[in-house]
Amino acid sequence: MLSKVLIATDLSGTSYNMVQSLKELKKFNVSNLILTHVIDLKYSAIVPTELKDESLMLLNKEAEILTNEGFNVTVDLRVGTCWKEILDSAKDNKASMVIIGSHGKSIAKEIVLGSVTSELIENANLPVLVLKMSDFDTEKKARFTSIKISHLFDNVLFATDFSSETGGAKKFLKDNKNFIKELTIAYVQEPIILEQPIEFDITELDAIALKRLEDIEKEIEITSKRELLHGLPSLEITDLINNGNFSLVVMGTRGLGLASRLLLGSTSRYVIRHSKTPILIVPQTK
């Protein structure tokens, strides 16, 4: 369950607006928050005292917003490599999920994979919720984000490839099924399967896939819609998201390094980059 959530903030205006919108987490029985900021050592091994003091002041200002909404807030200011320190903070504070806002200077760069967000989701051993934020967010947009969070579990899409890497995502959905109003489970039959030299009966393959979708529905104990698509998973899932009205997309990954990086190099990475819908990446359960 979402017992304790870590909020990763870069102390920018965008993050400030994101923090303002997170009051809606109370709908999901979240009462404890860890507000974490990392002073990055990328450009300097020495951190001036003035920078630490200013960062702590801004961090406390954001924490005050959440405290006034009734949350128990722990402030955690760290120095080091951002993604590593965020994950260490999550571990030290026993967080159940990380929330990070991802933004860029254009729609095409809405998420800068290869930077903090990318490293975070590729190495995390707990769920990471990526909220898409604009560089030029205003308080009006913060209110819009607040509404999106309030309805986060209204219409959930679970994209699966039937691999063991989706085990964590299935467990997350089952554990939080009381919040989910509608669920769609989607699978994409890939061309690499359909174009094998061995002759396949596509009708038979589709029947097998639909049965597996039905089995997942029973496993997570949520009545669901089922979507069986054909083509490249990255393109088909993204089209399904952008042509639908989903409030959240849930995807699985291995987590913990290179294996995850290879997986995210295809479907997950593409979907995160091109979807404006919040994306929840859940690592494989141990």
C-alpha positions as CSV (number, residue, x, y, z in Angstrom):
1,M,0.0,0.0,0.0
2,L,1.0,3.6,-0.4
3,S,1.9,4.0,3.3
4,K,4.9,6.4,2.9
5,V,5.8,8.3,-0.2
6,L,9.0,10.1,-1.1
7,I,8.7,13.3,-3.1
8,A,11.9,14.1,-5.1
9,T,12.1,17.9,-5.6
10,D,14.7,20.0,-7.5
11,L,13.3,23.1,-5.7
12,S,12.4,24.8,-9.0
13,G,9.1,26.6,-9.6
14,T,7.9,23.5,-11.4
15,S,8.6,21.3,-8.4
16,Y,7.0,23.9,-6.1
17,N,3.8,23.6,-8.1
18,M,4.0,19.8,-8.1
19,V,4.3,19.8,-4.3
20,Q,1.2,22.1,-4.1
21,S,-0.8,19.5,-6.1
22,L,0.2,16.5,-3.9
23,K,-2.4,17.2,-1.2
24,E,-4.7,14.9,-3.2
25,L,-2.6,11.9,-2.1
26,K,-4.6,11.9,1.1
27,K,-7.4,10.3,-0.9
28,F,-5.2,7.2,-1.1
29,N,-4.5,6.9,2.6
30,V,-1.1,8.5,2.3
31,S,-0.2,10.3,5.5
32,N,3.6,10.3,5.7
33,L,5.8,12.0,3.1
34,I,9.6,12.3,2.7
35,L,10.5,15.5,0.9
36,T,14.0,14.9,-0.6
37,H,16.3,17.3,-2.4
38,V,19.8,16.4,-3.6
39,I,22.6,19.0,-4.1
40,D,24.3,17.5,-7.2
41,L,28.0,17.1,-7.1
42,K,28.2,16.8,-10.9
43,Y,29.9,20.2,-11.3
44,S,31.7,20.7,-8.1
45,A,33.1,18.5,-5.2
46,I,32.7,21.4,-2.8
47,V,29.2,22.7,-1.8
48,P,29.2,26.2,-0.3
49,T,27.5,26.6,3.0
50,E,25.3,29.3,1.5
51,L,23.9,26.8,-1.0
52,K,23.1,24.3,1.6
53,D,21.4,27.0,3.8
54,E,19.3,28.3,0.8
55,S,18.4,24.8,-0.3
56,L,17.2,23.8,3.2
57,M,15.2,27.0,3.4
58,L,13.4,26.3,0.1
59,L,12.9,22.6,1.1
60,N,11.3,23.6,4.4
61,K,9.1,26.1,2.5
62,E,7.8,23.2,0.4
63,A,7.5,21.0,3.4
64,E,5.3,23.6,5.1
65,I,2.8,23.4,2.3
66,L,2.4,19.7,2.8
67,T,2.4,20.0,6.6
68,N,-0.4,22.5,6.4
69,E,-2.4,19.9,4.4
70,G,-2.1,17.5,7.4
71,F,0.8,15.3,6.2
72,N,3.6,14.1,8.5
73,V,6.6,15.4,6.5
74,T,10.3,14.4,6.8
75,V,12.8,16.8,5.2
76,D,15.9,15.1,3.7
77,L,18.6,17.3,2.2
78,R,21.4,15.3,0.7
79,V,24.6,15.9,-1.3
80,G,25.8,13.6,-4.0
81,T,24.6,11.9,-7.2
82,C,20.9,12.8,-7.5
83,W,19.4,9.4,-8.4
84,K,21.6,7.5,-6.0
85,E,20.8,9.8,-3.1
86,I,17.0,9.7,-3.8
87,L,17.1,5.9,-3.7
88,D,19.2,5.9,-0.6
89,S,16.7,8.4,1.0
90,A,13.8,6.0,0.0
91,K,15.6,3.1,1.6
92,D,16.6,4.9,4.8
93,N,13.1,6.3,5.3
94,K,11.4,3.1,4.3
95,A,9.4,4.7,1.5
96,S,6.9,2.6,-0.5
97,M,6.9,4.8,-3.6
98,V,8.9,7.6,-5.2
99,I,7.2,10.5,-7.0
100,I,9.2,12.7,-9.4
101,G,8.2,15.4,-11.8
102,S,9.8,15.2,-15.2
103,H,10.0,18.2,-17.5
104,G,12.0,19.7,-20.3
105,K,12.1,22.8,-22.6
106,S,9.8,21.3,-25.3
107,I,7.2,18.6,-25.8
108,A,9.9,16.4,-27.5
109,K,12.1,16.7,-24.4
110,E,9.3,16.5,-21.9
111,I,11.3,13.8,-20.1
112,V,15.0,13.9,-20.3
113,L,15.8,10.2,-20.2
114,G,19.5,9.7,-19.4
115,S,19.3,12.2,-16.6
116,V,18.0,11.9,-13.1
117,T,14.6,10.4,-13.9
118,S,16.0,7.9,-16.3
119,E,18.7,6.7,-13.8
120,L,16.1,6.6,-11.0
121,I,13.6,4.4,-12.8
122,E,16.3,2.1,-14.2
123,N,17.9,1.4,-10.8
124,A,14.9,1.7,-8.4
125,N,13.7,-1.3,-6.4
126,L,10.4,0.4,-5.5
127,P,7.6,1.9,-7.6
128,V,8.4,5.3,-9.3
129,L,5.6,7.6,-10.4
130,V,6.6,10.0,-13.1
131,L,4.4,13.1,-13.3
132,K,4.8,15.2,-16.5
133,M,5.3,18.8,-15.6
134,S,5.8,21.9,-17.8
135,D,8.8,24.2,-17.4
136,F,6.3,27.1,-17.4
137,D,3.8,25.7,-14.9
138,T,1.6,28.3,-13.2
139,E,-0.6,27.9,-10.2
140,K,-3.5,27.2,-12.5
141,K,-1.6,24.3,-14.0
142,A,-0.7,23.2,-10.5
143,R,-4.4,23.0,-9.8
144,F,-4.9,21.0,-13.0
145,T,-2.1,18.6,-11.9
146,S,-3.9,18.3,-8.5
147,I,-7.1,17.2,-10.3
148,K,-5.1,14.6,-12.2
149,I,-3.6,13.2,-9.0
150,S,-7.1,13.2,-7.4
151,H,-8.3,10.9,-10.2
152,L,-5.1,9.0,-10.5
153,F,-6.7,5.5,-10.2
154,D,-9.9,6.3,-12.0
155,N,-8.9,4.7,-15.4
156,V,-5.7,2.7,-15.2
157,L,-3.9,1.0,-18.1
158,F,-1.7,-1.9,-17.3
159,A,0.6,-2.7,-20.2
160,T,2.0,-6.3,-20.0
161,D,4.3,-8.5,-22.0
162,F,3.5,-11.6,-19.9
163,S,7.1,-11.7,-18.6
164,S,8.1,-12.2,-15.0
165,E,9.2,-8.5,-15.0
166,T,5.5,-7.6,-14.6
167,G,5.1,-9.4,-11.3
168,G,5.7,-6.3,-9.3
169,A,3.2,-4.3,-11.3
170,K,0.5,-7.0,-10.8
171,K,1.2,-7.1,-7.1
172,F,0.9,-3.3,-6.9
173,L,-2.4,-3.3,-8.7
174,K,-3.8,-6.1,-6.5
175,D,-2.6,-4.3,-3.3
176,N,-4.3,-1.1,-4.4
177,K,-7.4,-2.5,-6.1
178,N,-9.8,-0.7,-3.8
179,F,-8.7,2.6,-5.3
180,I,-9.0,1.5,-9.0
181,K,-12.3,2.3,-10.6
182,E,-11.5,1.0,-14.1
183,L,-8.7,-1.1,-15.4
184,T,-7.6,-2.1,-18.9
185,I,-5.0,-4.8,-19.4
186,A,-3.2,-4.5,-22.8
187,Y,-0.9,-6.9,-24.6
188,V,0.8,-6.3,-28.0
189,Q,1.4,-9.3,-30.3
190,E,4.8,-8.4,-31.9
191,P,5.8,-8.7,-35.6
192,I,8.8,-10.7,-34.6
193,I,6.4,-13.4,-33.5
194,L,4.0,-13.0,-36.4
195,E,6.7,-13.1,-39.1
196,Q,8.6,-16.3,-38.0
197,P,9.5,-18.8,-40.8
198,I,7.5,-21.3,-38.9
199,E,3.8,-21.0,-39.9
200,F,1.7,-19.7,-37.0
201,D,-2.1,-19.5,-36.8
202,I,-2.7,-15.9,-35.7
203,T,-6.2,-16.8,-34.5
204,E,-4.7,-19.5,-32.2
205,L,-2.0,-17.0,-31.0
206,D,-4.6,-14.4,-30.2
207,A,-6.8,-16.9,-28.3
208,I,-3.8,-17.8,-26.2
209,A,-3.0,-14.1,-25.5
210,L,-6.6,-13.4,-24.6
211,K,-6.6,-16.3,-22.2
212,R,-3.5,-15.0,-20.5
213,L,-5.1,-11.6,-20.1
214,E,-8.1,-13.3,-18.5
215,D,-5.7,-15.1,-16.1
216,I,-4.0,-11.8,-15.1
217,E,-7.5,-10.3,-14.4
218,K,-8.2,-13.2,-12.1
219,E,-4.8,-13.0,-10.4
220,I,-5.1,-9.3,-9.5
221,E,-8.8,-9.7,-8.7
222,I,-10.0,-6.6,-10.6
223,T,-12.7,-6.8,-13.3
224,S,-10.9,-5.5,-16.4
225,K,-11.2,-4.6,-20.0
226,R,-8.8,-6.4,-22.3
227,E,-6.9,-5.0,-25.3
228,L,-5.1,-7.3,-27.7
229,L,-3.1,-5.2,-30.2
230,H,-0.7,-6.1,-33.1
231,G,2.5,-4.3,-34.0
232,L,5.4,-2.7,-32.3
233,P,4.6,-2.5,-28.5
234,S,6.1,0.9,-28.1
235,L,4.0,2.5,-30.8
236,E,0.8,0.5,-30.1
237,I,0.9,1.2,-26.4
238,T,1.6,4.9,-26.9
239,D,-1.2,5.2,-29.4
240,L,-3.6,3.4,-27.0
241,I,-2.6,5.9,-24.2
242,N,-2.9,9.0,-26.3
243,N,-6.2,8.0,-27.9
244,G,-7.7,6.9,-24.7
245,N,-8.7,8.7,-21.5
246,F,-6.4,6.9,-19.1
247,S,-5.5,8.5,-15.7
248,L,-2.4,6.3,-15.1
249,V,-0.2,3.8,-17.0
250,V,1.4,1.0,-15.0
251,M,4.4,-0.9,-16.5
252,G,6.8,-3.4,-15.1
253,T,10.6,-3.5,-15.2
254,R,13.4,-5.5,-13.7
255,G,15.0,-2.6,-11.8
256,L,18.5,-2.6,-10.4
257,G,20.8,-1.7,-13.3
258,L,21.8,-2.9,-16.7
259,A,19.0,-5.5,-17.2
260,S,16.4,-2.7,-16.6
261,R,18.3,-0.3,-18.8
262,L,18.0,-2.8,-21.7
263,L,14.3,-3.2,-21.1
264,L,13.7,0.5,-20.8
265,G,15.6,1.0,-24.0
266,S,12.5,-0.2,-25.9
267,T,8.9,-0.1,-24.9
268,S,9.0,1.5,-21.4
269,R,11.5,4.2,-22.4
270,Y,9.5,5.1,-25.5
271,V,6.2,5.2,-23.6
272,I,7.6,7.4,-20.8
273,R,9.0,9.8,-23.4
274,H,5.9,10.2,-25.5
275,S,3.0,9.9,-23.0
276,K,1.6,12.9,-21.2
277,T,-0.3,10.5,-18.8
278,P,1.4,9.8,-15.5
279,I,3.5,6.7,-15.7
280,L,4.1,4.3,-12.8
281,I,7.1,2.0,-13.3
282,V,7.1,-0.9,-10.9
283,P,10.2,-3.1,-10.6
284,Q,10.1,-6.9,-10.6
285,T,9.4,-8.4,-7.2
286,K,12.2,-10.4,-5.5
